[in-house]
Amino acid sequence: MTTSLLEVRDLCVTFDTSRGPVRAVRAVAFSLAPAEVMGLVGESGSGKSVSCRALMRLLPPRGVRMSGVALFQGRDILALPEEELRDLRGTELAMIFQNPSSHLNPVMPVGDQIAEPVLVHEGASRRQARARAAELLRQVGIPDPDSQLDRYPHQFSGGMRQRVMIAAALACRPKLLIADEPTTALDVTVQAQILRLLLELRDRSGLAIVLISHNLGVIAQTCDSVSVMYGGRVVERGSKRDVLSRPHHPYTEALIRSQPESAPLGAPLPTIEGQPPAPSELPTGCAFHPRCPYAQPVCVEEAPPLEETQDGRRSACWRWPELAARSGVTP
């Protein structure tokens, strides 16, 4: 049996607002094995980024309440003292963000930004840290890395800035990388290069990755497993092949059918009727029931649990056996 690198149970995040508490994340649970790539998918506002920022303890300290358990190699990240958390976050946990321009220091050379965690966490000399930064730039595919160390972020293209951010995240050889929409702002050619780079890093170092995306094409190319989020909770979880070919939740099925590749040539693109609910205005019962073609009275009255369906999969739907019996759909 594979030992989990990360085990998340009952993760909840509540924001205290002037209008009262807002539950943005509700009882999220998943596990991640070493060298596994897990896709976290769902529409904007489903709770993907908030969940991962909560795991990294990057949410504001005030006005936010978190509960649950997040065991990373047996240590509960959510309960760690701040000093221990800083050491862990700098060495074994790392995160890259959707927009590198917002997270790279515009007045600091990229070499210094990559070398900084090596200086702080590994006690290396400046010469050693600079050599490590050049090696990291080479690993992420930036040509002539020694000559790039003293350049500033604005002197790189969008794809190269994303590579710089990946290099900085990998500076202390983490075991877990959270990638929050890392390719959204890039053209398809650069997107493919970044995804290929992440998989090469996984194969080379055993790096485990949580890949946040709303693009099922990216998930299909990259991930081993998938967790689908809606209304702040995981509604389906399983292997990539199972979830994308035979969904056990109506929301997953709707996401797959709304992909551009699913529409016949010249036909209108299928959409999911309605809008995702705001975290402050979640409907009763199953959060997806106002948009669900299979909804029944029980769906309005009671939220379904995330229960095991078959083959280790989980689904939060009262009618998952009917969906499982239907012919599969392929994105």
N, C-alpha and C positions, 0 to 999 in steps of 0.2 A: 504493500500500500504506500502510495506517495505521500511524504510528509509535506504539509502545507507550509509555505513560506509566510503567507499572510492569511489570517482567518478573521473575517469580520462578522460580528453577530449583533443584531438588533441596534444598528447604528441609527441614532436619531439626532436631528439638528433642528433647534427651534430658535427663531429670531424674535426677540422682544421688541415690539413696535408700539407706537403711540395708540394704535388701534387694537392692541392686544397681541398675544403670542401667535406666531405663524410657524407651522410645522413644515419646513422645507424638505426634510428628509425623514422618512418614516420606516423604521425597522429594516434597514438595508442589511442584507447578509450575502456574503460570497466568500469563496476561498481561492487562493492562488498558489500554484506549485512553483518550485524553482524552474526557471527558463520557460515558463508558460507565458503566452501573450493572451490576455483577456480583453475583449472588447466590451466597453460600456456604452450602450447606444440608447437613443431616445431623442424626442424633439427638444427644442430649446425650452428651458424651464422645468425639465423633468427631474432635475436634482443631481445630474451627473457630476458637474464641476464642484458643486457644494459638498457632495459626498467625499470627493477626493481631496479637496482643500481641508475638510474636517480631518481626514486621515493624516494629512501632513501637519495638522494644527496650524493652518495658515489663515483661519478665520479671525475676525477682530475679537480681542479678549473680552470686550464689553458688549452686552446686548445679545450674546449668543450662548445658548445652552446645548451641550452635547452629552449624550449618554450612549451606552452600549460598550462593546468590547472590540478591540482591534489588535489581535495578537500577531506581532511580527517576530518570528523566531522565538515565540514563547513570551515575549514582553508586550504588555498592553500599552500601545502608543498613547491612547487617550488618558492614561493614568500616570504617565511618566512625568517626573519633575522637569521643569523647563531646561535646566542645565543638561540633564541626560538626553532630553529630546533634541537639543541643539547638536550634540555630538552625533546622535543617531541620524538626524536629518542631513547632516553635512557629509556623512561617510557612507551610510548604508541605504538611505532613502533619498531619492531625488525626483524633481518634477520639472518638466518643460511645459511652456505655455503656448497658447495659440498665436499671440502676437509678440515676436521677439523684440520689436521696437519699443514696447512698453516695459520690458523686463531687463534689457541690457542698458547699462549706464552710458549715456551718450557722450560723456566727457572723460571716459576712462578707456584706454586701449584694450582691445579684446584679449590680448595676451595677459594683461594684469587681471582681468575679470576671471579668466580660466585658472590662472595660477593662485588666486586668492584662497580658495578652499584647501589647496595643497599646502600652502603656507600655514594656514590656521589649524588644520586638523592633522596634518602629518608631520609638522615641524620641519619641513624641508627648507633648505637655503633658497635664496632668491634665484640663484643660478639653476638649482635642481628643479624648482617650480617652473621656471621659464622653459627649461628643456621638456618638462612634462607637458606644458601647454602646447608647445610645437608638435610633440608627438600626438597629442589628442586632435589637433587640427588636421594632421596627416590622416589619422584614423577615420575622421568624419569626411574625408574627401576634399579638403581645401588644398589646392596646389601651392607648392613653394611655401610651406607653413612658416618657416623662419622669417620670411620677409613680410608676413601678414600680422605678426604679433603686435606691432606698434601702430597698426591702423585702428580707426574708430568705427563703431557700428554703422554709421551713415555711409561709410565707404564700401560697404558690402551690399550685394543684392539681397532680396527677401529670402531666397533659398539659402544663401550663404550665412545670413544672420541666424536662420534656424539651425544651421549646422554648428555655428558658434555656440548657441545656447545648449545644444546637445553635448558639445565638448565640455562646456562648463559643468553641466549636470553630471557628467561621467568622470569628473576630475579625480574623485576619491574612490573610484571603482565600486559604485553602489550595487546592491543586490536587487533592488526594486526601483523601477523608473515609472513614474506616472506621466503620461503624455496627454495633455489636454488639447484636443483638436490641433495637433501639430502641423497639419498640412492644409488647413482650410483656406488660408490666404494665398496659397501657392498654385501655379499653373500645373496641369496634369503631369507634365514631364518631370518637373522638380518634385512634385508630390510622390511620384513613383520612386525617385531617387532617395528621398527621405525615408520612405517605408522600407525600401530595400536595405538602407543603412541600419535601421533599427533591427531588422531581422538578422543582419550580419553580426551586429553587436550581441544579440541574443545567442547566436550560434557560437560566437567566439568566447564569450565570457560567462554564459549561463544566466544572463540578465533576465529577470522577470519583468514584464511590462503590463501596465494597465493603460489601454488605449481608448481614450474618450473620443467618440465620433458620432455624428448623425448620418454618416455615409456608409450604407451597408456594403457598397462595393469595396471600400477600404477595409472594412471588417472581414469580408470574404477573402480578400487577398492576404491578410496579415495574421489573423487571430486563430488561436486554438479553441477558445471557448468564448461564449457571449452571455452577458447579463443585460437584459432589456429593462429600462426604467420608464415609469410613467407616474405622474402625480406624486413624485417623491419616494417611490418604492420600487423594488425589483419585482417585475411581474412575470418574468420568464428567465430561466437560466439553464444552460446546458452546453454541449459541444457545438462548435460552429456548424458543423455539417448537419446535426440534428435540428438545431433551432432554425437555420435558414432554409432547410429543405422541407421540414415537417413541423411548422410552428404549432405550439399548444396554447397560444393565447391570441385572441382576436386582434390585439394591438400589434403584436409581432407580424401577424398575417397582413394587416393593413399597411404596415411600414414596408414590407417586401413588395406588395402590389403597387405601392406608390413610387417605386424606383423607376427612373426613366427607361431602364432596360426591359421593364415588364410590359410596357405599352406596345401594341402592334404599330408598325411603321405608319405614320400619318394619323393615328388615332389620338384623341385627347389623353393626356396623362392622368391616370387615376389619382384621386386625392382622398384624404381622410376628412370626412365632413366634420364641421365644427372646429373649435379651437381647444388647445390644451388648457386645462383649468389653472388659474393662478393659485399658488400655494395657500393664499389667504381665503380662497373661495372654493375649496374642494367639495365636490358633491358627496352626498351620503353613499354608503355602500361602496361598490367598486368605482374608483375614480373615472374609469373609462366608459361607464355605462351610458352617458348621454351621447356618445359617438359610436356605440357598438351595435352592429346589426343583429347580434345574437342576444341582446339584453333581455332578461326576464325580471319579474317582480323581485326575486331574491337578490338580484344584482343591485337593485336600488336600495334595498333594505340592509344588506349585510356585506361587508368587505370580505372577499374570499382569502383564505390563508395561502401562503406560498408553500404548496405541498408537493411532495415527490410524485411524479407522474409515472415515468418508466425510464429505464436505462440511465438512472442517476439524474434525470432532468427534473426541473421544478417549474410549476406554473401557478399563478394566482388567478384562477378562473374557475367558476362553478361548472362550466360546460367544457372543460378541457377534453374529456373523453370523446365528445362529439367531434371536436377539432382534430384530435389525433386520428380519428377514423376516416376523416376526409382525405382525398388525394392531396399530396403535398404540392407546395408551390416552390418554384426555384427562382431566386433573384436573378 
